[in-house]
Amino acid sequence: MKIAILSKGPGNYSTKRLKEEAIKQGHTVQVVNYAQCYITVEKSNPVVRYHGEELNDFDVIIPRIAQSYTKYVTAIVRQFEMRGVYTAARLDCY
């Protein structure tokens, strides 16, 4: 599985541990700084971009969100969900 960990600090202990364990299980992992992501709103085509590149090939995202970015990252997570990407933080239950 290809996993994206949405984290502002790739050096954070919890982010590093998640990445290590996922790799141990045979997954491919990329840490994505959510503060550098932006959304392109297109009809029937929700897009999240990171450094200008479209993030569209992940199977799972794991958000590790700082409280001050909650609303911003919630929008990003929703875009991934609309593309059918599974997330560890289900937003439809809130």
C-alpha positions as CSV (number, residue, x, y, z in Angstrom):
1,M,0.0,0.0,0.0
2,K,1.1,3.6,-0.6
3,I,0.6,5.7,2.5
4,A,0.8,9.5,2.9
5,I,1.3,10.8,6.4
6,L,0.1,14.4,6.5
7,S,2.4,16.1,9.1
8,K,3.8,19.5,9.4
9,G,6.9,18.1,11.1
10,P,8.4,15.0,9.4
11,G,10.9,15.0,12.3
12,N,8.2,14.6,14.9
13,Y,8.6,11.4,17.0
14,S,5.1,10.1,16.3
15,T,5.4,10.8,12.6
16,K,8.8,9.0,12.4
17,R,7.4,6.0,14.3
18,L,4.4,5.7,12.1
19,K,6.6,5.8,9.0
20,E,9.1,3.2,10.5
21,E,6.3,0.8,11.4
22,A,4.5,1.1,8.0
23,I,7.8,0.5,6.2
24,K,8.4,-2.6,8.4
25,Q,5.0,-3.9,7.3
26,G,6.1,-3.5,3.6
27,H,4.3,-0.3,2.7
28,T,5.6,2.7,0.8
29,V,5.3,5.9,2.9
30,Q,5.7,9.6,2.1
31,V,5.5,12.3,4.7
32,V,3.6,15.3,3.2
33,N,3.8,18.7,4.9
34,Y,0.2,19.7,4.9
35,A,1.0,23.4,5.3
36,Q,2.5,23.2,1.8
37,C,-0.5,21.6,0.2
38,Y,-3.3,23.4,-1.6
39,I,-6.6,22.4,-3.2
40,T,-7.7,22.9,-6.7
41,V,-11.5,22.8,-6.9
42,E,-12.7,21.3,-10.1
43,K,-16.1,19.9,-10.9
44,S,-16.0,16.1,-10.2
45,N,-12.2,16.2,-9.9
46,P,-11.0,17.0,-6.3
47,V,-7.3,17.7,-6.5
48,V,-4.7,18.1,-3.8
49,R,-1.3,19.5,-4.8
50,Y,2.0,19.5,-3.0
51,H,4.9,21.5,-4.4
52,G,2.9,21.8,-7.6
53,E,2.5,18.1,-8.1
54,E,-0.9,16.4,-7.9
55,L,-1.2,13.9,-5.0
56,N,-3.3,11.2,-6.6
57,D,-1.7,7.8,-6.1
58,F,-2.1,7.1,-2.4
59,D,-4.2,4.3,-1.0
60,V,-4.3,5.7,2.6
61,I,-3.6,9.0,4.3
62,I,-2.9,9.4,8.0
63,P,-3.4,13.0,9.2
64,R,-1.2,14.2,12.1
65,I,-2.7,17.7,12.5
66,A,-1.7,20.5,14.7
67,Q,-4.7,22.2,16.4
68,S,-4.1,25.5,14.7
69,Y,-4.5,23.9,11.2
70,T,-7.5,21.7,11.9
71,K,-10.0,23.5,9.5
72,Y,-7.4,23.8,6.7
73,V,-6.3,20.1,6.9
74,T,-9.9,18.9,7.2
75,A,-10.6,20.4,3.8
76,I,-7.5,18.6,2.4
77,V,-8.6,15.3,4.0
78,R,-12.1,15.7,2.5
79,Q,-10.5,16.1,-1.0
80,F,-8.7,12.8,-0.5
81,E,-11.9,11.1,0.7
82,M,-13.7,12.4,-2.4
83,R,-11.1,10.6,-4.5
84,G,-11.7,7.4,-2.7
85,V,-8.6,7.4,-0.6
86,Y,-9.1,5.8,2.8
87,T,-8.2,8.0,5.8
88,A,-7.5,7.0,9.4
89,A,-9.5,10.1,10.4
90,R,-13.1,9.5,9.1
91,L,-14.7,12.9,8.8
92,D,-18.2,11.8,8.0
93,C,-18.8,10.8,11.6
94,Y,-18.4,14.4,13.0
